[in-house]
């Protein structure tokens, strides 16, 4: 499909990302984010038939068509228990131009299901490049040949490690579209301790310094119970850090990856919800999409059941 700037979800009638997020969490009674990290060699079996409907017979187009079918099926199955999808951009980009078109198609499927689209791209670069990234993910680009549309994402993950000036163009593009950023603060991978939490116990740690900056960047909605438009990626695999992160970022929404396949547990992330239900977004990718490999149930059934199980646990935690 052409990469056009698509209409946003129904929540877009509210003026800021934090307000939109809070409204959708309340309506859906969910904080679950469906991570979509499609591997062309491990798709749901029924998705492979879509390769025969590809626009051309190239391997990239056939793989992209199957990936779209897989992701659309996962959204249809698990989406009712979720509040957002989180496509991992690299998993689409590796398929070349058909992969970007597939990403646009999957984002549209998320919007059609009433879900927010959180583009997991971890972008961060100097001003000119960051501006281009902002146009690519949030808005569009005016050219002598006419306007070119972007992905129309609701939020983007961003790396802060080039400095605050690398985030400002992304944030400007996000706010122009009532979108938000999730800045890497304390990630879920084992190597996070190499730099983010140094072994010598020095304070403040790098993650704490970034947390302070994220707290200052966020723009607050007028409603005191709604989160800011700049959030933090805080891995669920280090639950002992959540209370400190919440102390440093009292109004930031937390995107909590690592549930399931990486060993994180929803039951351990209660501090994220301390300010309210919309302040913690529980992200599960393989934990939901590959649930059938553990249960033996059909893929759609297993994904639906696992998403609903996670939704129930998170919602009860958030309600106190």
C-alpha positions in Angstrom: 0.0 0.0 0.0 1.2 3.6 -0.5 2.8 5.2 2.5 0.3 8.0 3.2 -0.2 10.0 6.4 -3.1 8.0 7.9 -6.0 9.1 10.1 -5.3 8.7 13.8 -7.2 6.6 16.2 -10.5 7.9 17.8 -8.5 9.0 20.9 -6.9 11.7 18.7 -9.8 14.1 19.4 -8.1 14.8 22.8 -5.4 17.4 22.6 -2.3 15.8 24.0 -0.6 12.4 23.9 -1.0 12.1 27.7 -4.7 12.9 27.6 -5.2 10.5 24.7 -3.4 7.7 26.4 -5.3 8.2 29.7 -8.7 8.2 27.8 -7.9 5.1 25.9 -6.6 3.2 28.9 -9.8 4.1 30.8 -12.1 3.0 27.9 -10.3 -0.3 27.3 -9.4 -1.0 30.9 -6.0 -2.2 29.6 -2.4 -1.2 29.7 -1.2 -4.0 27.5 0.9 -3.2 24.4 1.1 -5.8 21.7 4.7 -6.0 20.5 5.1 -7.0 16.9 8.6 -8.2 16.0 7.8 -10.4 13.0 10.4 -13.0 11.9 9.6 -14.2 8.4 10.7 -17.7 9.4 8.4 -17.9 12.5 5.1 -16.5 11.4 1.7 -18.0 12.2 1.1 -20.9 9.7 -1.8 -19.3 7.9 0.2 -16.1 7.2 2.4 -17.8 4.6 -0.5 -18.1 2.1 -0.5 -14.3 1.7 2.9 -14.5 0.0 1.1 -15.7 -3.1 -0.8 -12.4 -3.2 2.3 -10.2 -3.1 2.4 -7.3 -5.6 5.4 -9.0 -7.3 7.2 -12.3 -7.0 10.3 -10.9 -5.3 11.4 -12.5 -2.0 11.1 -9.2 -0.2 7.5 -8.6 -1.4 6.5 -12.1 -0.6 8.0 -12.0 2.9 6.4 -8.6 3.5 3.0 -9.8 2.5 3.2 -12.8 4.9 4.4 -10.5 7.7 1.4 -8.2 7.2 -1.0 -11.1 7.3 0.7 -12.4 10.5 0.6 -9.0 12.2 -3.0 -8.4 11.2 -4.0 -11.7 12.5 -2.2 -11.0 15.8 -3.9 -7.7 16.1 -7.3 -9.2 15.4 -6.7 -11.9 18.1 -5.0 -10.0 20.9 -6.0 -6.4 20.1 -9.3 -6.3 22.1 -7.2 -6.8 25.3 -4.7 -4.2 24.4 -4.4 -0.4 24.3 -1.6 -0.2 21.7 0.6 -2.0 19.2 4.4 -1.6 19.2 5.9 -2.6 15.9 9.7 -3.1 16.0 10.7 -1.0 13.1 13.9 -2.9 12.4 12.0 -6.1 11.8 10.2 -4.4 8.9 13.1 -2.4 7.6 15.2 -5.5 7.0 12.8 -6.4 4.2 13.7 -3.3 2.2 11.1 -1.0 0.6 8.4 -3.7 0.9 9.1 -3.8 4.6 8.4 -0.1 5.1 5.1 -0.5 3.1 4.3 -3.5 5.4 5.0 -1.3 8.5 2.5 1.3 7.1 0.0 -1.4 6.5 0.4 -2.8 10.1 0.2 0.6 11.6 -3.1 1.1 9.7 -4.4 -2.2 11.0 -3.6 -1.0 14.6 -5.5 2.2 14.0 -8.5 0.3 12.5 -8.6 -1.7 15.7 -8.7 1.5 17.8 -5.2 1.1 19.1 -2.4 3.5 19.6 0.7 2.9 17.4 4.0 3.1 19.3 6.8 2.9 16.7 9.8 1.1 18.4 12.7 2.6 16.4 14.9 4.0 19.2 15.9 7.0 17.0 18.4 9.6 18.1 20.7 11.8 16.0 21.8 15.3 15.3 19.3 18.1 14.5 18.9 17.7 10.7 18.6 13.9 10.9 16.3 14.0 14.0 14.0 16.4 12.1 13.8 13.9 9.2 13.1 11.1 11.6 10.3 13.2 13.2 8.8 13.8 9.7 9.1 10.1 8.8 7.3 8.8 11.9 4.8 11.6 12.9 4.0 13.9 10.1 5.1 14.5 6.6 7.5 16.4 4.4 6.8 19.3 2.2 8.7 19.0 -1.1 8.7 20.9 -4.4 6.7 18.0 -5.8 4.0 18.0 -3.1 3.6 16.8 0.4 4.9 13.3 1.3 3.2 11.5 4.2 4.8 9.9 7.2 3.9 6.8 9.2 1.4 8.7 11.4 2.6 7.0 14.6 1.2 8.1 18.0 4.5 7.7 19.8 8.2 6.9 19.1 10.9 5.3 21.2 14.0 7.5 21.2 17.6 7.3 22.3 18.8 10.3 24.4 22.5 9.5 24.3 23.5 12.1 21.8 22.1 14.8 24.2 18.9 16.7 24.6 19.3 18.6 21.3 18.8 15.3 19.5 15.4 14.9 21.2 14.0 18.3 20.6 13.2 17.9 16.9 11.5 14.6 17.6 9.5 16.1 20.4 8.5 19.1 18.2 7.2 16.7 15.5 5.5 14.6 18.1 3.7 17.5 19.7 2.6 18.9 16.3 0.7 15.6 15.9 -0.5 15.2 19.5 2.0 12.4 19.8 4.6 11.4 22.4 8.1 10.1 22.9 9.3 7.2 25.1 12.9 7.9 25.9 15.3 5.0 26.7 16.0 5.4 30.5 16.6 1.9 31.9 16.3 -0.8 29.2 15.4 -4.5 29.6 18.5 -6.2 28.1 21.2 -7.7 30.3 23.8 -5.3 29.0 21.9 -2.3 30.4 24.1 -2.6 33.5 27.2 -1.9 31.5 26.6 1.8 31.3 23.1 2.6 32.6 23.8 1.1 36.1 27.6 1.0 36.5 29.0 -1.7 38.7 30.9 0.7 40.9 27.7 2.0 42.3 28.4 5.6 41.4 25.5 8.1 41.8 23.7 9.4 40.1 23.7 6.6 37.6 23.3 7.3 33.9 19.7 6.1 34.0 18.9 8.5 36.8 20.4 11.4 34.9 18.3 10.6 31.9 15.3 10.2 34.1 15.7 13.7 35.5 15.9 15.1 31.9 12.8 13.1 30.8 10.9 14.5 33.7 11.9 18.1 32.7 11.0 17.5 29.0 7.5 16.3 29.5 4.6 18.6 28.8 1.7 18.1 31.3 -2.0 18.0 30.4 -4.3 20.2 32.5 -5.8 17.2 34.2 -3.5 16.3 37.1 -4.2 12.6 36.8 -3.1 12.4 33.2 0.5 11.6 32.2 3.0 13.8 30.4 3.8 13.5 26.6 7.3 12.4 27.2 7.6 8.9 28.8 10.4 6.5 29.7 11.3 3.0 28.5 11.9 1.2 31.8 12.6 -2.5 31.5 10.4 -4.8 33.5 13.5 -7.0 34.0 14.8 -4.6 36.6 11.8 -4.2 38.9 14.0 -3.1 41.8 14.7 0.1 39.9 11.0 1.0 39.2 10.3 2.8 42.5 13.4 5.1 42.0 12.5 5.8 38.4 8.9 6.7 39.5 10.3 9.0 42.1 12.4 10.8 39.5 9.6 10.9 36.9 6.3 11.3 38.7 4.3 12.2 35.7 6.0 10.2 32.9 4.2 7.2 31.4 6.5 4.1 31.6 6.8 1.7 28.6 7.7 -1.6 30.3 9.2 -4.1 27.8 10.7 -7.5 28.7 7.5 -9.2 29.9 7.5 -12.9 29.1 10.4 -14.0 26.8 13.0 -11.8 28.6 11.9 -12.9 32.0 9.9 -9.9 33.2 6.7 -10.4 35.2 3.7 -8.1 35.2 3.3 -8.8 38.9 6.6 -7.0 39.6 5.8 -3.7 38.0 3.3 -2.2 40.4 5.4 0.9 41.2 4.9 2.1 37.6 1.2 2.4 38.2 1.5 4.5 41.4 0.2 7.8 39.9 -2.6 6.1 38.0 -3.6 3.3 35.5 -2.3 5.1 32.4 1.2 5.5 33.8 2.4 2.0 33.0 2.2 0.3 29.6 3.1 -3.4 29.8 4.7 -4.5 26.5 4.8 -8.1 25.5 5.8 -9.4 22.1 6.9 -13.0 21.9 5.0 -13.6 25.2 1.8 -13.0 23.4 2.5 -13.8 19.7 4.4 -17.0 20.5 2.1 -18.2 23.3 0.9 -21.1 21.2 4.4 -22.6 21.3 4.0 -23.0 25.0 0.3 -23.9 25.3 -0.3 -26.0 22.1 -3.5 -24.0 21.4 -4.1 -22.5 18.0 -2.0 -19.3 17.6 -4.9 -16.8 17.6 -6.6 -18.5 20.6 -3.3 -18.6 22.6 -2.5 -15.0 21.8 -6.0 -13.8 22.8 -5.8 -15.8 26.1 -2.4 -14.6 27.0 -3.2 -10.9 26.2 -6.3 -11.1 28.3 -4.4 -12.8 31.2 -1.8 -10.0 31.2 -4.6 -7.4 30.9 -6.3 -8.7 34.0 -3.2 -8.8 36.1 -2.1 -5.3 35.1 -5.5 -3.8 35.6 -5.8 -5.2 39.1 -2.3 -3.9 40.0 -3.2 -0.4 38.6 -6.4 -0.3 40.6 -4.4 -0.9 43.8 
